[in-house]
Amino acid sequence: MSDSNTFKVFILRHGQSELNHENIFCGWIDAKLTEKGKLQADNSASLIQQYCNDNNQSLPQIGYCSRLIRTQQTIQEILNQWNLTEAVQVVTGIECQYNDLNITNNDNNDKDNNDDINNNKKNSSNGNDDKKIMPILQTWRLNERHYGSWQGQRKPQVLEEYGEKQYMYIRRGYNGKPPMADLDREMVQEINDKGSSTGYDFKEPNRHLKYGLEEKSGEILPNSESLADVVKRVEPFLENVVFRIANENNQDSCLIVAHGSSVRSILKLLQGIPDDEIKDVDIPNGIPLVIELEKKTFKFVNKFYLDPENAKINAQKVRDEGFASNP
Ligand SMILES: O=C(O)[C@H](O)COP(=O)(O)O
């Protein structure tokens, strides 16, 4: 049973992407959602809304996602289901001009305001005059781990080349790190590269185009990451942005849509999962996990999936990707 006095992080991995579907390592390649991935996002929205209604709680007042389109599409699907429109801001570092988002202090306990997420001015820019606004902060710090030279490669082939022990150590071990991507060669789209019909052609988007804001802010972006590296870049964002905003605005919850490795990193940080145990954690696509934390201190209290049976089944499928048992 949920504790109404805790701060809740509604966190989920994006819906199935086109490269997930192809069993190809994705990382920072900017793959889009499949139709199944969009349906998973819609289902996530229903599960969260049902949970909030059953527990007499408001929907999250703010959302966070990565700079990759698969999380952006997922959060857009969720907001559409909630009849909300997004006010997007890219946060390059671990500070953000929060007032630009003009978020007001709603009475979180007023059930009647459940759909009245913010008293922001209406967003007439895209004709959504009747929809309330939900601030969405996008950050590279929630991006999937950078999968180095494995990006764009089929998982069964990588498994065959590296063997099961090394394959799983790099995929799930805390310090496992893939070989570096050569960002100067075929791994990254040229400035005018339109890619294949899918638009990414198994290459990363050109850094100067996709991450120009981060480059201008002096952010150091990776070309290969272990989970430990992802934890290091996620932690300051959680502390200095997510939790600071929650305290300053007396928020009861937030929505985070991220990736397999960045969700694992957040779970490790919030629950205090030891380095040698995080290797056993797999995250399914598109099933909301609720992490309950003490208000103000954000000390871990509890966690549960809103669809635990499917979460268990699909997490095992994620773990088995690349192996013959899971074509
Ligand atoms: O980046 C990817 O390929 C996937 O999102 C994560 O893949 P993994 O489950 O093999 O880490």
Ligand as a Chemical Component Dictionary entry (heavy atoms), coordinates in Angstrom:
data_LIG
# 
_chem_comp.id                   LIG 
_chem_comp.type                 NON-POLYMER 
_chem_comp.pdbx_formal_charge   0 
_chem_comp.three_letter_code    LIG 
# 
loop_
_chem_comp_atom.comp_id 
_chem_comp_atom.atom_id 
_chem_comp_atom.alt_atom_id 
_chem_comp_atom.type_symbol 
_chem_comp_atom.charge 
_chem_comp_atom.model_Cartn_x 
_chem_comp_atom.model_Cartn_y 
_chem_comp_atom.model_Cartn_z 
_chem_comp_atom.pdbx_ordinal 
LIG O1 O1 O 0 20.942 1.030  -25.713 1  
LIG C1 C1 C 0 20.424 -0.055 -25.982 2  
LIG O2 O2 O 0 20.722 -0.849 -26.877 3  
LIG C2 C2 C 0 19.326 -0.527 -25.066 4  
LIG O3 O3 O 0 18.486 0.451  -24.717 5  
LIG C3 C3 C 0 19.950 -1.134 -23.831 6  
LIG O4 O4 O 0 20.506 -2.272 -24.219 7  
LIG P1 P1 P 0 20.953 -3.327 -23.085 8  
LIG O5 O5 O 0 19.668 -3.772 -22.397 9  
LIG O6 O6 O 0 21.631 -4.408 -23.863 10 
LIG O7 O7 O 0 21.854 -2.570 -22.148 11 
# 
loop_
_chem_comp_bond.comp_id 
_chem_comp_bond.atom_id_1 
_chem_comp_bond.atom_id_2 
_chem_comp_bond.value_order 
_chem_comp_bond.pdbx_ordinal 
LIG O1 C1 DOUB 1  
LIG C1 O2 SING 2  
LIG C1 C2 SING 3  
LIG C2 O3 SING 4  
LIG C2 C3 SING 5  
LIG C3 O4 SING 6  
LIG O4 P1 SING 7  
LIG P1 O5 DOUB 8  
LIG P1 O6 SING 9  
LIG P1 O7 SING 10 
# 
